[in-house]
Amino acid sequence: MSRVRQAAEDDVAELVRLRALLFETLGGDFFNPSSADDDWRHTLAAVLKEQLASDAVRILVVDGNNGLAACGIGTIEQRLPGPHLRNGRIGHVIGVVTDPANRRRGHSRTIMHGLLDWFREREVARVDLYASSDGEPLYRGLGFHDHPDPSLCWRP
């Protein structure tokens, strides 16, 4: 069984490494644009340091032999309540990733259970995530299903 803990500031460099690995794995110009430089990594490190102290963010990790084996991030956003979103609180699962040397050991599943418990404790009305093709079976097995809303995005 994976031992999950909350991330600490000492984990930031490894969190950045795993997030970069996620983008490399997803591939394509959207997730890993050819025009990108490494400035985003420095910005990510600064944001992660801030977010570690936030009550609206939970960063869970599993230690490996040489750094972090896996990580997952949950955030809570307060939106306006409605009939389909009773209290307006939406959870987001961001960047669950396992280092290739540590895959198929249940780390992502254990992290997801920890995040889902955290969302329940905070009475989140819905949890959203984007799934890679590799991760989709795990999330569907945990009860995630296709979102009823169409999804569009805009980039300035």
C-alpha positions in Angstrom: 0.0 0.0 0.0 1.3 3.4 -0.9 2.0 5.8 1.9 0.6 9.2 1.0 1.5 12.5 2.7 1.0 16.1 2.1 3.7 17.8 0.1 6.1 20.2 1.8 8.2 23.0 0.5 11.2 20.7 0.2 9.1 18.7 -2.5 8.7 21.6 -4.9 11.6 20.7 -7.2 10.2 17.2 -7.5 6.7 18.4 -8.1 8.0 20.6 -10.9 9.8 17.5 -12.4 6.7 15.4 -12.2 4.5 18.1 -13.8 7.0 18.4 -16.6 6.9 14.7 -17.1 3.1 14.8 -17.3 3.2 17.3 -20.1 5.9 15.3 -22.0 3.7 12.2 -21.6 0.6 14.0 -22.9 2.5 15.2 -25.9 1.3 17.4 -28.7 1.7 21.1 -29.2 -1.1 22.0 -26.8 0.5 20.4 -23.7 4.2 20.7 -24.8 4.4 23.6 -27.3 7.6 23.7 -29.3 7.8 27.4 -28.7 7.9 27.0 -24.9 11.0 27.7 -22.8 11.7 26.7 -19.2 10.4 29.9 -17.6 7.1 28.2 -16.8 9.0 25.8 -14.4 10.2 28.8 -12.3 6.7 30.2 -12.2 5.3 26.8 -11.3 7.7 26.5 -8.4 6.8 29.9 -7.1 3.0 29.1 -7.3 3.4 25.7 -5.7 5.2 27.3 -2.8 2.3 29.7 -2.3 -0.3 27.0 -2.8 1.2 24.7 -0.1 -0.2 27.0 2.5 -3.6 27.4 0.9 -6.8 25.8 2.5 -8.2 25.5 -1.1 -5.3 23.3 -2.3 -4.2 19.8 -1.3 -1.0 18.4 -2.8 -0.4 14.8 -2.0 2.7 12.8 -2.7 4.2 9.3 -2.4 7.9 9.1 -1.7 10.1 6.9 -4.0 13.6 5.7 -3.6 15.1 8.7 -5.5 12.6 11.6 -5.1 8.9 11.5 -5.4 7.2 8.4 -6.9 3.9 10.2 -7.5 1.9 13.3 -6.9 -1.6 14.7 -7.3 -3.1 18.1 -6.7 -6.7 19.0 -5.7 -8.1 22.5 -5.7 -11.5 23.9 -4.6 -13.1 26.8 -6.4 -16.1 28.7 -5.1 -18.6 29.4 -7.9 -22.2 30.6 -7.7 -24.6 28.0 -6.4 -27.3 26.7 -8.7 -29.7 23.7 -9.0 -26.9 21.6 -10.5 -24.3 22.9 -8.1 -26.0 23.2 -4.7 -23.2 25.1 -2.8 -21.1 26.2 -5.7 -18.0 24.4 -4.5 -16.2 22.6 -7.4 -13.2 20.5 -6.9 -10.5 20.0 -9.5 -8.0 17.2 -9.7 -4.9 18.5 -11.4 -1.9 16.6 -12.6 -2.0 13.1 -11.0 1.3 11.7 -12.3 3.6 8.8 -11.4 7.2 8.5 -12.3 7.6 5.7 -14.9 9.9 3.7 -12.6 7.1 3.6 -9.9 4.0 2.9 -12.0 1.6 0.0 -11.5 1.9 0.1 -7.7 -1.3 1.8 -6.8 0.2 5.2 -6.1 -2.2 7.2 -8.2 -5.2 5.3 -6.8 -4.1 6.0 -3.2 -3.5 9.7 -4.0 -7.0 9.9 -5.6 -8.6 8.3 -2.5 -6.9 10.9 -0.4 -8.1 13.7 -2.6 -11.6 12.4 -2.8 -11.8 12.2 1.0 -10.5 15.8 1.2 -13.2 16.9 -1.2 -15.9 15.1 0.8 -14.7 16.7 4.0 -15.1 20.1 2.4 -18.6 19.3 1.0 -17.6 19.8 -2.6 -20.6 19.5 -4.9 -18.7 18.2 -7.9 -15.1 17.2 -8.8 -13.8 17.7 -12.3 -10.7 16.4 -14.0 -9.1 15.9 -17.4 -8.0 12.3 -17.9 -5.3 11.0 -20.1 -6.1 7.8 -22.0 -3.8 5.9 -19.5 -5.6 7.4 -16.5 -9.1 7.2 -17.7 -9.8 3.6 -16.4 -8.7 4.5 -12.9 -11.0 7.6 -12.8 -14.0 5.7 -14.2 -13.4 3.0 -11.7 -13.6 5.6 -8.9 -17.0 6.8 -10.2 -16.0 9.6 -12.7 -18.2 9.8 -15.8 -18.5 12.0 -18.9 -19.3 15.6 -18.0 -22.7 16.8 -19.3 -21.4 20.3 -20.1 -19.6 21.0 -23.3 -16.1 22.2 -22.8 -14.6 25.1 -24.7 -11.6 27.3 -23.9 -10.2 30.7 -25.0 -6.7 31.9 -24.9 -5.9 35.6 -25.1 
